[in-house]
Amino acid sequence: MLDYVASIRQRPVWQPVPEPIANRFRVGLPTEPTELSNVYDSFSEDILPYAVGNSHPGFMGWVHGGGNVVGMLAEMLAAGLNSNLGGRDHVPIAVEQQVVQWMSELFGFPPASSGLFVTGSSIANFIAILVARTAAIGVQVRERGMRGQVERLIAYASTDAHGCIAKALEMSGIGSENLRQIAVDSHHRIRIDQLEHFIASDRAAGNTPFCVIGNAGTVDTGAIDDLSGLADVCKREELWFHVDGACGALGMMSAELAPKFKGIERADSLALDFHKWAQIPYDAGFVLIRDPQLQQATFAAPAKYLRRAQRGLAAGSPWPCDFGPDLSRNFKALKVWFTLKVYGTRRLGELMVTSCQLARYLERQIQAHPELELMAPVSLNIVCFRYRCERQVDEVNSEIVIAIQESGVAAPSSTEIDGQVAIRAALFNHRTTQLEVDTLLEATLRFGRQLKLIGEPR
Ligand SMILES: *Cc1c(COP(=O)(O)O)cnc(C)c1O
C-alpha cells in the first residue's frame, strides 16, 4: 500500500468497473479455505484498481479526503490491538479523551466538554440534534417518544445545509417538515434577517423553536455562515446553537483561516469529519458537546451486563457508550492521535491554506477564460463553475463531468447552483497541486468543445 500511494499519480483517478470483475463479487459463500496469497492476488487485481480514487491528487469530487500513510499505519496497529472502545478501563479510551480535549482546545470549548468518535458527520449531526432535543423538552422523550409531545419543535438551517440535517430530524422523530430552510445571501450564507423573521412567526403560531444549525463550510460551495451572528440570535432566543463543521471546521488549525470561523467557540455542539480536510483515513467523524451532562442524559442507560466498578476492568465510568448510540466501537482515535502528533496542527493547517490557494487559482483561471463561468463565490476550497454554451447547458455540463471521470485524468462531481448544473471541484486532497487543477481545466475545455458541437448528450 505504501507503493500504491507512492505511485498513485501513474494510475487513472477512477475507471469504470468491467462486468467480469463485478461478477467476481457475486459468487457463493466460501465454505472451504483459499490460500491467503490467492485472496491477496484477488485484492490486488480485482479490488485495488477499481477503488473510488480519492487518494489520487486528481480526485476533486464530493468531499473526500486523501488519507495519509501515518493514519494508515495507525489503522494497522489499532486492528492488531482490536480494542473495543465502548467502555472499560484501558488507555485506548484515554487516547480518545485526549483527542476530545484537543478539540475543546482548538474550538475554544470548555475543557470539560464531551466528545465522541462516530462514523461521520451524518451521525455526529444526528447525535447533536438528539442532545438539543433533550435540552428543549427533557429526557422523558426517551421513554415516551415524540407521540405525546404537544410542543411542535422547529429547527432552522440555511437552504444550503447538508441533507443529513433533515435526515437527523427525521430519525429523531421531530420530522423534516419541522426544519425551516432559510434563504442564503449572494455568498451562500444564511440570511439572519430571514432567520429572525421565521423564529418570530413560529413563536406567534405557537410552535417551539429549539435549534439553529450553522454551516462552517457548506458542502456545495464551502460557504461559512456568520457564526457570531447566529450565536447572538441563539443567545437572545434561548435556542441550541449547533454547527455542522463536517468539511470546514478543522480549518481552525490554520491561524490564517481561523478568523473565518469566529463564533464557532460559542456553539453548544459541533460536528466535524477528520476524514475530510484533516486527511485521516476513513472513517473518523466526531461530535463535540459543550454540556457533558446533557449528552450523557440523552444516551446513558443502565444494563446489568455493563455494570461499573471502582476497580478492575469495569472501572473508568462514564464510558463512551454513555454518550452515544454505539456500544462496540473501534479505535478511530489512534489514527487521529498519530496524525496530529506526527504532523502537528500547524502543518495540517498549512495544507488547508494551500488547498484554498489552489481554489483561488482555479477561480482566477475560470474568470479569465471566456468559455468558462464561475457559478458561486469561492469561500474556502470548493469551486463551482461551468462550460458556457448556447444550448442545453445543463446537459452538456453533466456530460462533461462524466466524460472527465471516465477519462481517468481527474474526478470532479456535479451539483446544482440556483437550479443550474455546475461542475464542482472540491480541493480536499493534500496531494493535489496546480498540475491537477490545470488538468481539470484542460479536460473541461476539451470535452466542452466536443460536447457543445454534438449539442446534446451522447
Ligand atoms: C460530508 C458532510 C456531511 C456528512 O458527513 P459524513 O461524514 O459523510 O457522514 C455533513 N455536512 C457537510 C457540510 C459535509 O460536508
The ligand as an ORCA input file, in Angstrom:
! r2SCAN-3c Opt
* xyz 0 1
  C     -19.650     15.405      4.386
  C     -20.613     16.311      5.027
  C     -21.619     15.819      5.867
  C     -21.844     14.355      6.063
  O     -20.736     13.772      6.703
  P     -20.390     12.240      6.527
  O     -19.059     12.128      7.170
  O     -20.335     11.970      5.046
  O     -21.442     11.457      7.206
  C     -22.434     16.725      6.505
  N     -22.286     18.039      6.312
  C     -21.344     18.549      5.492
  C     -21.222     20.032      5.355
  C     -20.467     17.694      4.829
  O     -19.511     18.190      4.041
*
